[in-house]
Amino acid sequence: ISFFVKLDGTMWGSGYNVSGQLVPEGPTRELSPVQIASNVSAIATGWEHTLFVKTDHTLWAMGSNDSGQLGDGTTTDHSSPEQIATNVTSAAGGYAHSLFIKTDGTLWGTGDNTQGELGDGTFGYRTTPEQTSNAARAVAAGYAHGFVLKSDNTLWAAGDNSQGELGDDTNTDRSAFVQIATNVLNVAAGYQYSAYVTSDNSLWTVGSNNLGQLGDGTTINESTPESVAVNVTTVATGLAHTLFIKTDKSLWAVGYNALGQFGDNTTT
């Protein structure tokens, strides 16, 4: 599924609507964009659920809710948006969990927590949002792990670490946030791997590397973050491919390209 916000604040989406994360009727394939909401400032997507923040800082959610990822106190799917929280600035969606930051800098999470991805110090499920950190300025969610970037630019991670994706030099799942790095500008989380950019504009990657998504010239997993590129300003991750922009505005890609996700006219 793809989403976008127009200049007038309307939110639109298209693609495969499996669990009501796009439109009420499903499953359907929406080949043309359909309007979903208005006055939207930010969008985040999970595996089969959708989150969006409105200009009044309310958080709304729709789609799959089997693990409580919508945060409405139930495990019932919802095919139309429902308000979940107020005073929210940004959100992130994982496979079956959701994370969001409030205007006071507190981090909240809901949904699947069986690998500690909410960072609340426990393992289990949460059907209503609970506070898990503070002083947060950015958040990222991977398949079953999450990151919070704090106001002092320290990076913290929690959740699944089976492939070393937390970057703490271990393969041990963490149910509470642990500090990974300092001087971080932005962070992205993919499927069992992670990437972040530091203040010296270097790109660091860690975790699963079976398809070369770490960009280190190998297909060997790493549990210790490694610097793989310089002069980088921002990074984004997919299932197993990584995209980043350099200071000269050039766009770079590495990893899985079998479906042409690089846009380089190949499927290599």
Short mmCIF file of the C-alpha atoms (twelve columns), coordinates in Angstrom:
data_MODEL
# 
_entry.id   MODEL 
# 
loop_
_atom_site.group_PDB 
_atom_site.id 
_atom_site.type_symbol 
_atom_site.label_atom_id 
_atom_site.label_alt_id 
_atom_site.label_comp_id 
_atom_site.label_asym_id 
_atom_site.label_seq_id 
_atom_site.Cartn_x 
_atom_site.Cartn_y 
_atom_site.Cartn_z 
_atom_site.pdbx_PDB_model_num 
ATOM 1   C CA . ILE A 1   0.000   0.000   0.000   1 
ATOM 2   C CA . SER A 2   1.100   3.559   -0.719  1 
ATOM 3   C CA . PHE A 3   -0.090  6.742   0.981   1 
ATOM 4   C CA . PHE A 4   0.453   10.439  0.407   1 
ATOM 5   C CA . VAL A 5   -0.725  13.774  1.797   1 
ATOM 6   C CA . LYS A 6   -1.700  16.585  -0.543  1 
ATOM 7   C CA . LEU A 7   -0.961  20.243  0.042   1 
ATOM 8   C CA . ASP A 8   -4.542  20.694  1.216   1 
ATOM 9   C CA . GLY A 9   -3.959  18.147  4.012   1 
ATOM 10  C CA . THR A 10  -6.056  15.366  2.494   1 
ATOM 11  C CA . MET A 11  -4.676  11.831  2.843   1 
ATOM 12  C CA . TRP A 12  -4.901  9.435   -0.101  1 
ATOM 13  C CA . GLY A 13  -3.939  5.778   -0.584  1 
ATOM 14  C CA . SER A 14  -3.900  2.946   -3.076  1 
ATOM 15  C CA . GLY A 15  -2.902  -0.726  -3.252  1 
ATOM 16  C CA . TYR A 16  -3.964  -4.011  -1.699  1 
ATOM 17  C CA . ASN A 17  -6.464  -3.500  1.098   1 
ATOM 18  C CA . VAL A 18  -6.275  -6.699  3.171   1 
ATOM 19  C CA . SER A 19  -7.442  -5.759  6.664   1 
ATOM 20  C CA . GLY A 20  -9.200  -2.435  6.198   1 
ATOM 21  C CA . GLN A 21  -6.010  -0.399  6.457   1 
ATOM 22  C CA . LEU A 22  -7.000  1.539   3.339   1 
ATOM 23  C CA . VAL A 23  -10.795 1.525   2.855   1 
ATOM 24  C CA . PRO A 24  -13.705 -0.138  4.708   1 
ATOM 25  C CA . GLU A 25  -14.438 -2.725  2.046   1 
ATOM 26  C CA . GLY A 26  -11.895 -5.503  1.805   1 
ATOM 27  C CA . PRO A 27  -9.993  -7.346  0.698   1 
ATOM 28  C CA . THR A 28  -9.797  -5.186  -2.401  1 
ATOM 29  C CA . ARG A 29  -7.175  -3.795  -4.743  1 
ATOM 30  C CA . GLU A 30  -7.491  -0.048  -5.093  1 
ATOM 31  C CA . LEU A 31  -5.746  0.768   -8.360  1 
ATOM 32  C CA . SER A 32  -6.467  4.488   -8.129  1 
ATOM 33  C CA . PRO A 33  -5.884  6.649   -5.028  1 
ATOM 34  C CA . VAL A 34  -8.857  7.019   -2.693  1 
ATOM 35  C CA . GLN A 35  -9.263  9.766   -0.104  1 
ATOM 36  C CA . ILE A 36  -9.050  8.526   3.480   1 
ATOM 37  C CA . ALA A 37  -8.937  11.579  5.735   1 
ATOM 38  C CA . SER A 38  -8.405  15.328  5.875   1 
ATOM 39  C CA . ASN A 39  -6.214  17.677  7.926   1 
ATOM 40  C CA . VAL A 40  -3.423  15.074  8.034   1 
ATOM 41  C CA . SER A 41  0.166   16.009  8.869   1 
ATOM 42  C CA . ALA A 42  1.961   12.631  9.079   1 
ATOM 43  C CA . ILE A 43  1.448   8.984   8.072   1 
ATOM 44  C CA . ALA A 44  2.967   5.718   9.318   1 
ATOM 45  C CA . THR A 45  2.247   2.173   8.189   1 
ATOM 46  C CA . GLY A 46  2.700   -1.253  9.726   1 
ATOM 47  C CA . TRP A 47  2.310   -4.633  8.076   1 
ATOM 48  C CA . GLU A 48  -1.474  -4.440  7.803   1 
ATOM 49  C CA . HIS A 49  -2.348  -1.360  9.860   1 
ATOM 50  C CA . THR A 50  -2.203  2.367   9.245   1 
ATOM 51  C CA . LEU A 51  -1.542  5.284   11.582  1 
ATOM 52  C CA . PHE A 52  -1.867  8.974   10.861  1 
ATOM 53  C CA . VAL A 53  -1.526  12.208  12.802  1 
ATOM 54  C CA . LYS A 54  -3.858  15.119  12.143  1 
ATOM 55  C CA . THR A 55  -2.988  18.797  12.324  1 
ATOM 56  C CA . ASP A 56  -4.728  18.985  15.716  1 
ATOM 57  C CA . HIS A 57  -2.191  16.380  16.984  1 
ATOM 58  C CA . THR A 58  -4.742  13.573  17.293  1 
ATOM 59  C CA . LEU A 59  -3.572  10.060  16.359  1 
ATOM 60  C CA . TRP A 60  -5.845  7.841   14.282  1 
ATOM 61  C CA . ALA A 61  -5.515  4.154   13.394  1 
ATOM 62  C CA . MET A 62  -7.170  1.547   11.180  1 
ATOM 63  C CA . GLY A 63  -6.614  -1.982  9.862   1 
ATOM 64  C CA . SER A 64  -5.397  -5.184  11.508  1 
ATOM 65  C CA . ASN A 65  -5.590  -5.240  15.297  1 
ATOM 66  C CA . ASP A 66  -4.951  -8.884  16.209  1 
ATOM 67  C CA . SER A 67  -2.156  -7.909  18.618  1 
ATOM 68  C CA . GLY A 68  -3.657  -4.668  19.876  1 
ATOM 69  C CA . GLN A 69  -1.569  -2.529  17.523  1 
ATOM 70  C CA . LEU A 70  -4.417  -0.033  17.051  1 
ATOM 71  C CA . GLY A 71  -4.356  0.717   20.766  1 
ATOM 72  C CA . ASP A 72  -8.128  0.865   21.283  1 
ATOM 73  C CA . GLY A 73  -8.243  -1.718  24.081  1 
ATOM 74  C CA . THR A 74  -9.431  -4.521  21.787  1 
ATOM 75  C CA . THR A 75  -8.044  -7.005  19.260  1 
ATOM 76  C CA . THR A 76  -10.803 -6.260  16.757  1 
ATOM 77  C CA . ASP A 77  -9.830  -5.075  13.273  1 
ATOM 78  C CA . HIS A 78  -11.178 -1.675  12.229  1 
ATOM 79  C CA . SER A 79  -11.871 -0.761  8.617   1 
ATOM 80  C CA . SER A 80  -12.365 2.944   9.278   1 
ATOM 81  C CA . PRO A 81  -10.095 5.333   11.202  1 
ATOM 82  C CA . GLU A 82  -10.603 5.665   14.940  1 
ATOM 83  C CA . GLN A 83  -8.966  8.174   17.258  1 
ATOM 84  C CA . ILE A 84  -6.363  6.612   19.560  1 
ATOM 85  C CA . ALA A 85  -4.559  9.457   21.305  1 
ATOM 86  C CA . THR A 86  -4.181  13.230  21.569  1 
ATOM 87  C CA . ASN A 87  -1.185  15.563  21.643  1 
ATOM 88  C CA . VAL A 88  0.790   13.360  19.217  1 
ATOM 89  C CA . THR A 89  3.556   14.633  16.930  1 
ATOM 90  C CA . SER A 90  4.755   11.506  15.100  1 
ATOM 91  C CA . ALA A 91  4.195   7.759   14.860  1 
ATOM 92  C CA . ALA A 92  5.771   4.556   13.518  1 
ATOM 93  C CA . GLY A 93  4.303   1.154   12.695  1 
ATOM 94  C CA . GLY A 94  6.008   -2.244  12.922  1 
ATOM 95  C CA . TYR A 95  4.711   -5.656  11.929  1 
ATOM 96  C CA . ALA A 96  2.111   -5.717  14.719  1 
ATOM 97  C CA . HIS A 97  3.086   -2.888  17.037  1 
ATOM 98  C CA . SER A 98  2.819   0.881   17.037  1 
ATOM 99  C CA . LEU A 99  4.971   3.601   18.595  1 
ATOM 100 C CA . PHE A 100 4.239   7.314   18.854  1 
ATOM 101 C CA . ILE A 101 5.623   10.481  20.416  1 
ATOM 102 C CA . LYS A 102 3.530   13.061  22.241  1 
ATOM 103 C CA . THR A 103 4.098   16.813  22.308  1 
ATOM 104 C CA . ASP A 104 5.739   16.515  25.742  1 
ATOM 105 C CA . GLY A 105 8.406   14.172  24.309  1 
ATOM 106 C CA . THR A 106 7.054   10.991  25.885  1 
ATOM 107 C CA . LEU A 107 7.167   7.793   23.833  1 
ATOM 108 C CA . TRP A 108 4.174   5.459   23.853  1 
ATOM 109 C CA . GLY A 109 3.663   1.968   22.450  1 
ATOM 110 C CA . THR A 110 0.915   -0.591  21.877  1 
ATOM 111 C CA . GLY A 111 0.495   -4.005  20.269  1 
ATOM 112 C CA . ASP A 112 2.759   -7.029  19.984  1 
ATOM 113 C CA . ASN A 113 5.459   -7.021  22.636  1 
ATOM 114 C CA . THR A 114 6.433   -10.692 22.662  1 
ATOM 115 C CA . GLN A 115 10.014  -9.780  21.768  1 
ATOM 116 C CA . GLY A 116 10.126  -6.606  23.834  1 
ATOM 117 C CA . GLU A 117 9.601   -4.253  20.898  1 
ATOM 118 C CA . LEU A 118 7.586   -1.745  22.952  1 
ATOM 119 C CA . GLY A 119 10.531  -1.289  25.317  1 
ATOM 120 C CA . ASP A 120 8.468   -1.349  28.525  1 
ATOM 121 C CA . GLY A 121 10.615  -3.949  30.276  1 
ATOM 122 C CA . THR A 122 8.173   -6.816  29.720  1 
ATOM 123 C CA . PHE A 123 7.256   -9.382  27.082  1 
ATOM 124 C CA . GLY A 124 3.620   -9.775  26.021  1 
ATOM 125 C CA . TYR A 125 0.803   -7.897  24.320  1 
ATOM 126 C CA . ARG A 126 -0.570  -4.418  25.006  1 
ATOM 127 C CA . THR A 127 -3.956  -3.383  23.661  1 
ATOM 128 C CA . THR A 128 -3.795  0.167   25.004  1 
ATOM 129 C CA . PRO A 129 -0.869  2.609   24.674  1 
ATOM 130 C CA . GLU A 130 1.577   2.872   27.548  1 
ATOM 131 C CA . GLN A 131 4.498   5.229   28.096  1 
ATOM 132 C CA . THR A 132 7.879   3.590   27.563  1 
ATOM 133 C CA . SER A 133 10.395  6.447   27.318  1 
ATOM 134 C CA . ASN A 134 10.769  10.214  27.439  1 
ATOM 135 C CA . ALA A 135 12.753  13.061  25.852  1 
ATOM 136 C CA . ALA A 136 11.992  11.524  22.449  1 
ATOM 137 C CA . ARG A 137 12.280  13.488  19.224  1 
ATOM 138 C CA . ALA A 138 11.995  10.697  16.610  1 
ATOM 139 C CA . VAL A 139 10.873  7.081   16.462  1 
ATOM 140 C CA . ALA A 140 11.303  4.143   14.069  1 
ATOM 141 C CA . ALA A 141 9.736   0.671   14.029  1 
ATOM 142 C CA . GLY A 142 11.049  -2.445  12.322  1 
ATOM 143 C CA . TYR A 143 9.488   -5.884  12.021  1 
ATOM 144 C CA . ALA A 144 9.697   -6.594  15.762  1 
ATOM 145 C CA . HIS A 145 12.105  -3.962  17.035  1 
ATOM 146 C CA . GLY A 146 11.997  -0.248  17.622  1 
ATOM 147 C CA . PHE A 147 14.206  2.810   18.062  1 
ATOM 148 C CA . VAL A 148 13.780  6.068   19.897  1 
ATOM 149 C CA . LEU A 149 16.020  9.012   19.072  1 
ATOM 150 C CA . LYS A 150 16.173  11.282  22.093  1 
ATOM 151 C CA . SER A 151 16.496  15.055  22.273  1 
ATOM 152 C CA . ASP A 152 20.185  14.722  23.215  1 
ATOM 153 C CA . ASN A 153 20.694  12.802  19.920  1 
ATOM 154 C CA . THR A 154 21.330  9.463   21.659  1 
ATOM 155 C CA . LEU A 155 19.815  6.426   19.941  1 
ATOM 156 C CA . TRP A 156 18.060  3.716   21.945  1 
ATOM 157 C CA . ALA A 157 16.737  0.319   20.806  1 
ATOM 158 C CA . ALA A 158 14.465  -2.476  22.046  1 
ATOM 159 C CA . GLY A 159 12.907  -5.697  20.775  1 
ATOM 160 C CA . ASP A 160 13.963  -8.545  18.533  1 
ATOM 161 C CA . ASN A 161 17.726  -8.884  18.249  1 
ATOM 162 C CA . SER A 162 18.051  -12.342 16.699  1 
ATOM 163 C CA . GLN A 163 19.987  -10.943 13.732  1 
ATOM 164 C CA . GLY A 164 21.820  -8.293  15.740  1 
ATOM 165 C CA . GLU A 165 19.489  -5.567  14.490  1 
ATOM 166 C CA . LEU A 166 19.578  -3.600  17.738  1 
ATOM 167 C CA . GLY A 167 23.301  -2.991  17.300  1 
ATOM 168 C CA . ASP A 168 24.310  -3.670  20.911  1 
ATOM 169 C CA . ASP A 169 26.969  -6.281  20.008  1 
ATOM 170 C CA . THR A 170 24.670  -9.170  21.036  1 
ATOM 171 C CA . ASN A 171 21.854  -11.312 19.681  1 
ATOM 172 C CA . THR A 172 19.804  -10.969 22.854  1 
ATOM 173 C CA . ASP A 173 16.264  -9.563  22.686  1 
ATOM 174 C CA . ARG A 174 15.824  -6.440  24.798  1 
ATOM 175 C CA . SER A 175 12.548  -5.666  26.561  1 
ATOM 176 C CA . ALA A 176 13.796  -2.269  27.743  1 
ATOM 177 C CA . PHE A 177 15.481  0.391   25.629  1 
ATOM 178 C CA . VAL A 178 19.283  0.231   25.570  1 
ATOM 179 C CA . GLN A 179 21.551  2.989   24.254  1 
ATOM 180 C CA . ILE A 180 23.157  2.199   20.910  1 
ATOM 181 C CA . ALA A 181 24.821  5.354   19.641  1 
ATOM 182 C CA . THR A 182 25.350  9.086   20.160  1 
ATOM 183 C CA . ASN A 183 25.209  12.094  17.826  1 
ATOM 184 C CA . VAL A 184 22.505  10.525  15.650  1 
ATOM 185 C CA . LEU A 185 20.560  12.593  13.111  1 
ATOM 186 C CA . ASN A 186 17.972  10.075  11.898  1 
ATOM 187 C CA . VAL A 187 17.201  6.364   12.022  1 
ATOM 188 C CA . ALA A 188 15.334  3.737   9.992   1 
ATOM 189 C CA . ALA A 189 14.344  0.154   10.814  1 
ATOM 190 C CA . GLY A 190 13.759  -2.611  8.263   1 
ATOM 191 C CA . TYR A 191 13.068  -6.315  8.501   1 
ATOM 192 C CA . GLN A 192 15.598  -7.453  11.131  1 
ATOM 193 C CA . TYR A 193 18.123  -4.769  10.215  1 
ATOM 194 C CA . SER A 194 18.650  -1.108  10.986  1 
ATOM 195 C CA . ALA A 195 20.356  2.004   9.649   1 
ATOM 196 C CA . TYR A 196 21.128  5.433   11.053  1 
ATOM 197 C CA . VAL A 197 22.990  8.620   10.143  1 
ATOM 198 C CA . THR A 198 25.294  10.387  12.603  1 
ATOM 199 C CA . SER A 199 26.141  14.085  12.883  1 
ATOM 200 C CA . ASP A 200 29.317  13.659  10.809  1 
ATOM 201 C CA . ASN A 201 27.040  12.486  7.956   1 
ATOM 202 C CA . SER A 202 28.216  8.881   8.068   1 
ATOM 203 C CA . LEU A 203 25.756  6.034   7.476   1 
ATOM 204 C CA . TRP A 204 25.789  3.097   9.889   1 
ATOM 205 C CA . THR A 205 24.024  -0.255  9.413   1 
ATOM 206 C CA . VAL A 206 23.548  -3.387  11.504  1 
ATOM 207 C CA . GLY A 207 21.591  -6.655  11.564  1 
ATOM 208 C CA . SER A 208 20.445  -9.033  8.845   1 
ATOM 209 C CA . ASN A 209 22.488  -8.822  5.654   1 
ATOM 210 C CA . ASN A 210 21.412  -11.875 3.673   1 
ATOM 211 C CA . LEU A 211 20.677  -9.760  0.590   1 
ATOM 212 C CA . GLY A 212 23.397  -7.158  1.037   1 
ATOM 213 C CA . GLN A 213 21.078  -4.603  2.620   1 
ATOM 214 C CA . LEU A 214 23.767  -3.394  5.030   1 
ATOM 215 C CA . GLY A 215 25.851  -2.138  2.115   1 
ATOM 216 C CA . ASP A 216 29.179  -3.373  3.454   1 
ATOM 217 C CA . GLY A 217 30.038  -5.477  0.398   1 
ATOM 218 C CA . THR A 218 29.140  -8.776  2.101   1 
ATOM 219 C CA . THR A 219 26.077  -10.848 2.946   1 
ATOM 220 C CA . ILE A 220 27.202  -11.508 6.525   1 
ATOM 221 C CA . ASN A 221 24.987  -10.427 9.427   1 
ATOM 222 C CA . GLU A 222 26.421  -7.869  11.836  1 
ATOM 223 C CA . SER A 223 25.519  -7.244  15.484  1 
ATOM 224 C CA . THR A 224 27.918  -4.319  15.750  1 
ATOM 225 C CA . PRO A 225 27.067  -1.164  13.749  1 
ATOM 226 C CA . GLU A 226 29.493  -0.418  10.924  1 
ATOM 227 C CA . SER A 227 29.994  2.728   8.890   1 
ATOM 228 C CA . VAL A 228 29.238  2.022   5.215   1 
ATOM 229 C CA . ALA A 229 28.954  5.438   3.552   1 
ATOM 230 C CA . VAL A 230 29.922  9.088   4.050   1 
ATOM 231 C CA . ASN A 231 28.316  12.430  3.194   1 
ATOM 232 C CA . VAL A 232 24.852  11.033  3.950   1 
ATOM 233 C CA . THR A 233 21.951  13.193  5.154   1 
ATOM 234 C CA . THR A 234 19.033  10.770  5.511   1 
ATOM 235 C CA . VAL A 235 18.224  7.054   5.221   1 
ATOM 236 C CA . ALA A 236 15.167  4.867   4.634   1 
ATOM 237 C CA . THR A 237 14.716  1.091   4.763   1 
ATOM 238 C CA . GLY A 238 12.394  -1.401  3.101   1 
ATOM 239 C CA . LEU A 239 11.981  -5.118  3.634   1 
ATOM 240 C CA . ALA A 240 15.582  -5.798  2.655   1 
ATOM 241 C CA . HIS A 241 16.818  -2.766  0.750   1 
ATOM 242 C CA . THR A 242 18.283  0.521   1.903   1 
ATOM 243 C CA . LEU A 243 18.014  3.960   0.311   1 
ATOM 244 C CA . PHE A 244 19.949  7.032   1.316   1 
ATOM 245 C CA . ILE A 245 20.519  10.598  0.156   1 
ATOM 246 C CA . LYS A 246 23.943  12.215  0.113   1 
ATOM 247 C CA . THR A 247 24.859  15.838  0.719   1 
ATOM 248 C CA . ASP A 248 25.127  16.372  -3.054  1 
ATOM 249 C CA . LYS A 249 21.429  15.316  -3.341  1 
ATOM 250 C CA . SER A 250 22.297  12.045  -5.086  1 
ATOM 251 C CA . LEU A 251 20.161  8.999   -4.207  1 
ATOM 252 C CA . TRP A 252 21.793  5.624   -3.514  1 
ATOM 253 C CA . ALA A 253 20.426  2.098   -3.019  1 
ATOM 254 C CA . VAL A 254 21.724  -1.278  -1.868  1 
ATOM 255 C CA . GLY A 255 20.286  -4.704  -1.077  1 
ATOM 256 C CA . TYR A 256 17.287  -6.581  -2.469  1 
ATOM 257 C CA . ASN A 257 16.301  -5.498  -5.991  1 
ATOM 258 C CA . ALA A 258 14.536  -8.553  -7.442  1 
ATOM 259 C CA . LEU A 259 11.330  -6.557  -7.995  1 
ATOM 260 C CA . GLY A 260 13.082  -3.459  -9.309  1 
ATOM 261 C CA . GLN A 261 12.781  -1.493  -6.085  1 
ATOM 262 C CA . PHE A 262 15.995  0.445   -6.796  1 
ATOM 263 C CA . GLY A 263 14.625  2.001   -9.973  1 
ATOM 264 C CA . ASP A 264 17.961  1.377   -11.727 1 
ATOM 265 C CA . ASN A 265 16.379  -0.424  -14.691 1 
ATOM 266 C CA . THR A 266 17.566  -3.842  -13.405 1 
ATOM 267 C CA . THR A 267 16.324  -6.574  -11.085 1 
ATOM 268 C CA . THR A 268 19.817  -7.432  -9.770  1 
# 
